[in-house]
């Protein structure tokens, strides 16, 4: 089979020993094909009961630790993992399946569907079918948002992001959706001007990768309505998408000031 980037992934059969270098994929595999994961990153927090050896971070995994686990397949992501690490694992004879950073919910689900049915030889899981059904809907736009994902420096959602598509389907457009970069780094003054000019009317603050809270983030935008969201629900593609649809809609509908 070929991965999302068109690279050959040579498998002798459905893999029984898998190392995941992507938190969202870790949860998806653990729920869909229990018992196959033999390693994951330090940031793979779900499922909470997952008990496998840890191999470091997504950006800087300990490749020797990955190799020691004798994986039949390693799962990576084109945005979260470094090309050099993927190349080193392949040179060591390890099959690596790289998921393209999804720009939409549909892209993520299509990629997962191919992974499960082609590589794992399992049926489409119920959670994926339900997520597909839930996220087909595109609600009318009712808010225009600025969506920071980091501060010091400020980084916001830009073009072609999974989180941006999630929000759009819930009726929230984000004002940097047409930016040339996927994660622009505007100055705070520029972000404030978006609200002062009326271009934006909602500040969306997820709790990862930066952990925004009621006391860390909103104070930089006095008087601006803001919604605190689960970063996992906003940016993880996997079983969490089922609960995310309702939970995100509720959080967005009740902004604070």
C-alpha positions as CSV (number, residue, x, y, z in Angstrom):
1,X,0.0,0.0,0.0
2,X,1.0,3.7,-0.2
3,X,0.7,6.2,2.5
4,X,-0.9,9.7,2.1
5,X,2.4,11.1,0.6
6,X,2.6,8.3,-2.0
7,X,5.4,6.4,-0.3
8,X,5.3,2.6,-0.5
9,X,4.6,0.9,2.8
10,X,5.7,-2.7,2.6
11,X,3.8,-4.9,4.9
12,X,3.7,-8.7,5.0
13,X,0.2,-8.6,6.4
14,X,-1.8,-6.7,9.0
15,X,0.8,-5.3,11.5
16,X,0.7,-6.7,15.0
17,X,3.4,-4.5,16.5
18,X,2.8,-0.7,15.9
19,X,4.5,2.3,17.3
20,X,2.6,5.6,17.0
21,X,4.4,8.9,16.9
22,X,1.1,10.9,16.7
23,X,-1.2,11.3,19.7
24,X,-4.4,11.4,17.6
25,X,-3.4,8.3,15.7
26,X,-2.5,6.5,19.0
27,X,-6.0,6.9,20.3
28,X,-7.5,5.9,17.0
29,X,-5.5,2.7,16.8
30,X,-5.9,1.8,20.4
31,X,-9.7,2.0,20.1
32,X,-9.9,0.4,16.7
33,X,-7.3,-2.3,16.9
34,X,-6.7,-3.1,20.6
35,X,-3.5,-4.8,21.5
36,X,-1.5,-3.8,18.5
37,X,0.3,-0.7,19.9
38,X,3.6,-1.5,21.4
39,X,4.9,2.1,21.8
40,X,3.8,5.7,21.7
41,X,5.0,9.2,22.4
42,X,5.1,10.9,25.8
43,X,2.3,13.1,24.6
44,X,-0.1,10.3,23.7
45,X,-2.5,10.8,26.6
46,X,-5.5,8.9,25.3
47,X,-6.8,6.4,25.9
48,X,-5.9,7.2,29.5
49,X,-5.5,3.6,30.3
50,X,-3.0,3.0,27.5
51,X,0.0,1.2,29.0
52,X,2.9,0.9,26.5
53,X,6.5,2.1,26.5
54,X,7.1,5.7,25.6
55,X,9.6,6.8,23.0
56,X,9.9,10.6,23.6
57,X,8.1,13.4,21.8
58,X,6.6,13.6,18.3
59,X,9.2,16.1,17.1
60,X,12.2,14.4,18.8
61,X,11.4,10.7,19.3
62,X,14.2,8.5,20.6
63,X,14.7,6.4,17.4
64,X,16.8,3.8,19.3
65,X,13.8,3.2,21.6
66,X,11.5,2.9,18.6
67,X,13.8,0.3,17.0
68,X,14.1,-1.6,20.3
69,X,10.3,-2.3,20.2
70,X,10.7,-4.1,16.9
71,X,7.7,-2.5,15.3
72,X,6.2,-3.9,12.1
73,X,4.7,-0.4,11.4
74,X,5.4,3.1,12.6
75,X,2.7,5.8,12.3
76,X,3.7,9.4,11.6
77,X,2.3,12.7,10.4
78,X,3.8,15.0,7.8
79,X,3.4,18.0,10.1
80,X,4.1,16.6,13.5
81,X,7.1,14.5,12.7
82,X,10.4,15.3,11.1
83,X,11.2,13.9,7.6
84,X,14.7,13.0,8.8
85,X,13.3,10.7,11.5
86,X,10.9,9.0,9.0
87,X,13.8,8.5,6.6
88,X,16.1,7.1,9.3
89,X,13.4,4.5,10.4
90,X,12.9,3.5,6.7
91,X,16.6,3.1,6.2
92,X,16.6,0.8,9.3
93,X,14.1,-1.4,7.5
94,X,11.0,-0.2,9.3
95,X,7.8,0.3,7.5
96,X,6.5,3.9,8.1
97,X,3.0,5.1,7.2
98,X,2.9,8.9,7.0
99,X,-0.5,10.7,7.3
100,X,-0.7,14.0,5.5
101,X,-1.6,16.9,7.8
102,X,-5.3,17.0,7.1
103,X,-6.8,20.3,6.0
104,X,-10.4,19.1,6.6
105,X,-12.3,16.6,8.7
106,X,-13.1,14.7,5.6
107,X,-9.4,14.3,4.7
108,X,-8.6,13.0,8.1
109,X,-11.4,10.4,8.1
110,X,-10.6,9.3,4.6
111,X,-7.0,8.7,5.6
112,X,-8.0,6.8,8.7
113,X,-10.5,4.7,6.7
114,X,-7.7,3.7,4.3
115,X,-5.3,2.9,7.1
116,X,-7.8,0.6,8.9
117,X,-9.3,-1.2,6.0
118,X,-6.1,-1.6,3.8
119,X,-3.2,-1.8,6.3
120,X,-5.0,-3.2,9.3
121,X,-7.6,-5.3,7.4
122,X,-10.3,-4.3,9.9
123,X,-13.9,-3.1,9.2
124,X,-14.6,0.6,9.3
125,X,-15.1,1.3,13.1
126,X,-18.4,2.5,14.4
127,X,-16.9,5.7,15.7
128,X,-15.5,6.6,12.3
129,X,-18.9,6.1,10.6
130,X,-20.6,8.2,13.3
131,X,-18.0,11.0,13.1
132,X,-18.4,11.0,9.3
133,X,-22.2,11.4,9.8
134,X,-21.9,14.1,12.4
135,X,-19.4,16.3,10.6
136,X,-21.1,16.2,7.2
137,X,-23.2,19.2,8.3
138,X,-22.0,22.7,7.7
139,X,-23.8,25.2,9.9
140,X,-24.4,28.8,8.7
141,X,-21.7,31.2,9.8
142,X,-22.7,33.0,13.0
143,X,-19.3,34.2,14.3
144,X,-15.9,35.2,13.0
145,X,-13.0,34.3,15.2
146,X,-9.3,34.7,16.0
147,X,-7.9,31.4,17.1
148,X,-4.6,31.5,18.8
149,X,-2.8,28.2,19.4
150,X,0.3,29.7,21.1
151,X,1.6,32.9,22.6
152,X,5.1,34.4,23.1
153,X,4.9,34.7,20.1
154,X,1.3,34.7,19.2
155,X,0.5,32.0,16.7
156,X,-3.0,31.6,15.2
157,X,-4.8,29.2,12.9
158,X,-4.3,30.1,9.2
159,X,-5.2,28.4,6.0
160,X,-6.0,24.7,5.5
161,X,-6.0,23.5,9.0
162,X,-8.1,20.7,10.5
163,X,-9.1,22.9,13.5
164,X,-10.2,25.6,11.1
165,X,-12.5,23.2,9.2
166,X,-13.9,21.9,12.5
167,X,-14.9,25.4,13.5
168,X,-16.2,26.3,10.1
169,X,-18.5,23.3,10.2
170,X,-19.9,24.6,13.5
171,X,-20.6,28.0,12.0
172,X,-17.4,29.8,13.1
173,X,-15.2,31.2,10.4
174,X,-11.7,32.3,11.4
175,X,-10.3,35.5,10.1
176,X,-6.9,34.1,9.0
177,X,-8.4,31.3,6.9
178,X,-7.1,32.9,3.7
179,X,-3.6,33.7,5.0
180,X,-0.6,32.4,3.0
181,X,0.6,30.5,6.0
182,X,-1.0,27.7,7.9
183,X,0.1,29.1,11.3
184,X,0.7,32.9,11.0
185,X,2.5,34.8,13.7
186,X,0.8,38.2,13.8
187,X,1.6,40.8,16.4
188,X,-0.8,41.4,19.3
189,X,-1.7,44.8,18.0
190,X,-2.8,43.3,14.7
191,X,-4.9,40.7,16.5
192,X,-6.6,43.4,18.6
193,X,-7.3,45.4,15.5
194,X,-9.3,42.5,14.1
195,X,-11.8,43.0,16.9
196,X,-11.6,46.8,17.0
197,X,-12.5,46.9,13.2
198,X,-15.3,44.4,13.6
199,X,-13.6,41.9,11.4
200,X,-13.7,39.4,14.3
201,X,-16.2,39.1,17.1
202,X,-15.1,36.0,19.0
203,X,-11.8,34.8,20.5
204,X,-11.4,31.1,20.5
205,X,-8.8,29.7,23.0
206,X,-8.0,26.0,23.0
207,X,-6.1,24.4,25.9
208,X,-3.4,22.8,23.7
209,X,-0.8,23.0,22.3
210,X,-0.7,26.2,24.5
211,X,-2.9,25.8,27.6
212,X,-5.0,28.9,27.5
213,X,-7.2,29.5,30.5
214,X,-9.6,32.2,31.8
215,X,-6.5,33.8,33.4
216,X,-4.1,33.3,30.6
217,X,-5.1,34.7,27.2
218,X,-8.3,36.7,27.6
219,X,-6.6,39.5,29.5
220,X,-4.8,40.4,26.3
221,X,-8.1,41.2,24.6
222,X,-10.2,43.3,27.1
223,X,-13.9,43.2,26.5
224,X,-13.7,40.6,23.7
225,X,-16.1,37.6,24.0
226,X,-14.0,34.4,24.3
227,X,-14.6,30.7,24.3
228,X,-12.3,28.2,26.0
229,X,-12.2,24.9,24.1
230,X,-10.7,21.5,24.5
231,X,-7.7,21.4,22.2
232,X,-8.1,17.7,21.8
233,X,-11.6,18.1,20.6
234,X,-10.5,20.9,18.2
235,X,-7.5,19.3,16.7
236,X,-7.5,15.5,17.2
237,X,-8.8,13.3,14.4
238,X,-10.1,10.0,15.8
239,X,-12.7,8.7,18.2
240,X,-12.8,12.0,20.1
241,X,-14.5,13.5,17.0
242,X,-17.8,12.0,18.0
243,X,-18.0,13.7,21.4
244,X,-16.2,16.8,20.0
245,X,-19.2,17.8,17.8
246,X,-21.5,18.5,20.7
247,X,-18.9,19.6,23.2
248,X,-17.4,22.2,21.0
249,X,-20.8,23.5,19.9
250,X,-21.8,24.0,23.5
251,X,-18.5,25.8,24.4
252,X,-18.7,28.1,21.4
253,X,-22.4,29.0,22.1
254,X,-21.6,30.2,25.6
255,X,-18.7,32.7,25.3
256,X,-17.4,34.7,28.3
257,X,-16.4,38.3,28.5
